């Protein structure tokens, strides 16, 4: 069996690795001239780590990560307790996106990745799919995997009329500061006023990852540092403010959050979507990459049967109901009336995600 994966991000590379581990021939096509990651720190939950263990790279992933716990505090520094949930529902691993993509590209095999190769269109047939590429070339495969992000070109052909939509008023600012020069006593995530949340987490190599999010934000004005400082002020945390102040402007990333609306289908007989191409969601639940990694693992398992149409139908039947539930739980977090309710709904989401992963509980 031969598979073409469009997109060389974390989900595309994990898909390539999962398929290769099942003996399936894979080529990953990435339109950028190099493997690179957009973003900074990335939280991986226990279900993602279980996938990487199965794929033989779990120890290498842990070696580039720093264990952390997703607990929230109020602006006075008080822990917002969630006694109905266990510590396992709060644990995650913080990794740098760029380091993880490099690790996965090595695991897939650089010879199996075509850089500077964008996707143009596909022609689907009963027994194969012809993938037309931006450089004028073609690939013939048994299956095409669209893992090309929220603005997926594969989705535009497979499910026309479903472009990514702005999550109105939701913005995020973040950075990794390699040498913070600021005393950071511990990891801290704060739920503050004016619909802001943010905090900082130490990385495995001595740096600090900080982030600030705001719902219902006015149109940002000023420099990126000005914008992040204005939101950090609502969190009443001097350390966060100092970290933002110490960050060079060119290291600060700002995103207007985009969402993919619910799709009527994720697959046809020979074409399938994975990761953000199928379900880009708000990062306030910090689980988009983890859930996309699940997609990749499931595709690998199902396609190993050799019956492509049946495998893709089973994948869609599993994924669409799961993400409908993700959307419900995510909305409960976003619309929580108080910081305490936000913390409780967040723990409820992570507990559900971990205990329902692929129908089986996982452990950290």
Buried (B, 14 or more C-beta within 10 A) or exposed (E): BBBBBBBBBBBBBBBBBBBBBBEBEBBBBBBBEEBEBEBBBBBBBBBBBBBBBBBEBBEBBBEBBBEBEBBBBBBEEEEBEBEEBEEBBBBBBBBBBBBBBBBBBBBBEEEBBBBEBBBBEBEBEEEBBBBBBBEEEEBEBBBBBBBBBBBBBBBBBBBEEBBBEEBEBBBBBBBBBEEBEBEBEEBBBBBBEBBBBBBBBBBBEEBBBBBBBBBEBEEBEEEBBEBBBBBBBBBBBEBBBBBBEBBEEEBBBBBBBBBBEEBEBBBBBBBBBBBBBBBBBBBBBBBBBBBBBBBBBBBBBBBBEEEBBEBBBBBBEBBBEBBEEBBEBBEBBBEBEEBBBBBBBBBBBBBBBBEBBBEEEBEB
